[in-house]
């Protein structure tokens, strides 16, 4: 621990103990506690390092004058110190424990009503319960009773903290009672501090907690429902964390109450009850003495309830848990498919396999406003249904696809395909974008099933209708495009798509590209980009073609639309169109196709966007476009248009005001460096290289040629510009790349003299900064430029030797500074302690003028 912190801490403790109210910044106490916690985690004894803490605890415990915030901090600190056996002994000797952790002490002073004090008491208790002595104190002081009372506290934060602490208590009992098992002899048990008394304490705590859970689960009146909900959540948390035999003990205590809850079918308790049953079912093994069959029967009982909303929620929870029990999964799938069966009239669930009463009640439920949420819940769980084994599903997945398509038609107002469905539900789902989006997601999930690909034409037709429908919302259009891509991606044969469907899709895309809503235009250009990336497929003629060519005519259709979108008034659309152009043109880049006039026009427009666009989204997309282009080319010589424009892109991008544009620019520079200086293959361990050949003339010549190349393309200028950038991520990236460049061109054995490769430094501010750094780190002629700047004289464009600059910029020191957090100096423990003292002084003088408040550092 820092000696200066140790010297200041006693004054801080005096201030906190004497404060009549909390400090202006209560978070400073949490930061102080975090710092002290960090010290204990290093193995240092807090009381040995900071003996003043014991006096502080005694003073605050005896004097309840400080505010609830400081009292809460005191309770947590007492728990932190007492978490070690030595600290616990010290607290016990000075009688702090009984006073600090006695609830009646705080109740008598009227402070227990403050939630922050109760949370401090709970968290302090959790911190101290780390060993058997603390457990003995916990039992002897009868602290379990108040902890159980806080399980259903009116404050959710207090109740949640109490739940976690109770779980911690049981885990401690489990840990202590397991010591001495598995053949450990009595002497070892005594050595571990676990004796008869500790085992009795553990048994007593487990017994009381089990009794409490059993009595609290079943509500005897409606007002106790929230209480039961909280206890069920606690129980599910415990069942996941504890191990046998403690888990078995808890289950044995509550099984009857769980069965009573399952029989009562209380709607408010359905979901937490299912969570408990699923937690028990997943944690029990075949060798557990409590049979899994009883838990399984309770799950079946919940899934057999006659309340439609409850049973759908229970089935959805079971499907989300991904439990492997095939019978329960099949039962849940039938429940979730039943609403679709009723609404669309598509026979998904055999009437013999479902309870007739449930079908009647669910039909009635679906004719009310709640049908939308029920249908959406069923659709949301479709991904889990699609991965089930076919023999566990009540129907083929092709029928599920048909039902989802019928539902989507109902949403558009087309009832012709669902004449056998529930008529009362039509008015609620027609035009419902919520149902439409959930159905689209379900349809997307169903595309992964191998047996549903035969329905591609029908899916394609419906999605095209949605794209053409003037009433489709932008979010629904986006989902439609996504589903279309997913289905095309998994179907290798597009021969079933008729010419008329292709024409309809072409018209729909062209129409949406001019939509008045920017979200629709944005989704359309994104679709064109994603379609260009879909793998090849087979057409009706049996030939292999890209889906974008087979459906829309390929680049001849997409590129003109995307070029037009570059002029869009919305920056999001411009950015998406740039990204889509990169995706569309990537195949031609990879093939090394000749440059067209169209590509020249695109590049010209992109450079205009980079230099003139007012929004960062589009400018970032331009730099990413060139990154994608450069990554796709096998060699720079095969892309003369790219090589021609890279220097301008690097220059403009490095000078941009948006830090992400600058960072992407450095990523482009990194690609150029990788091409110029590829990592050499590691030599064979037994190979012998003549010393004279390591830095021969040919190698030096090649090195200088590569260095000249990156200088001419503006890479080095961009890196120098980034090095002195005000945005730390940009400067850090530039520094890392300059170090890589230095390692490549300035080997340790090379001559220190520069061999003539120079980089021009323009009269910009970043170039002046580079000159200043050089002037500081060298005693060479660079000082004249610095002197000119100091006198306010204009600095003309000059050159600097690249190798000389790389050696003189002290990049290693720069990297160490940049890798540190920007607040590593101010947000230190010493700064925190000083801030607490200063803030308390300012708080004790309320007559200070406004604007003179102390702002505490965010340590």
Order of alpha helices (4+ residues) and beta strands (2+ residues): alpha-alpha-alpha-alpha-alpha-alpha-alpha-alpha-alpha-alpha-alpha-alpha-alpha-alpha-alpha-alpha-alpha-alpha-alpha-alpha-alpha-alpha-alpha-alpha-alpha-alpha-alpha-alpha-alpha-alpha-beta-beta-alpha-alpha-alpha-alpha-alpha-alpha-alpha-alpha-alpha-alpha-beta-alpha-alpha-beta-alpha-alpha-alpha
